[in-house]
């Protein structure tokens, strides 16, 4: 959507340009392998990491290839053709085999799922904690489900009636429009929205000495007041991509 509307930051800083082939949330079956690649990959059902680091720089070598300065992002950055096509070529090092029981639709949700999982891991939730997710999009709802699976009481705040109605089918403790949100203490607030005002709102809503996680991206600068961060002794964490959340635990 951000590419369609032109809001995507990479279009403005030169990391992406049209024409491009989108598609970074995908699954498929390996139909061919390149020179030197183990032929046992053939026929395997897989999904893949979006982030393709250079594998040579300091960040890549320390395990942070998802923030490599020279990375490609499949279907997003650096002109790497994405998955909105019948066939897709990716490095074998980016592949993850899908277990039986994960069909191709769920396989395509692994990528946003990795971002959601990392967001919940970074929120430092304990059983019985109360979490608030801002933005019931794919990542927000998956984060809510992971938090629920960890034993948290999960609330979701959203905007459109359609998305709120869908969120209500997923068994969260509360699903709210902004003007209905109850004044409860939230042990973690995960901002998975694209609203420029919500990062500051997340900081306002979180309990002192707890966590806010920023995984959503607005199309314009979304500012927070670091005085609030310091005065509330809050830990703020940013999450980019699924990469470190894709491997088996
Ligand atoms: Zn690198």
Boltz pocket constraint, residues with backbone or C-beta under 6 A from the ligand:
constraints:
  - pocket:
      binder: B
      contacts: [[A, 53], [A, 54], [A, 55], [A, 56], [A, 57], [A, 58], [A, 59], [A, 60], [A, 61], [A, 65], [A, 68], [A, 69], [A, 70], [A, 71]]
      max_distance: 6.0
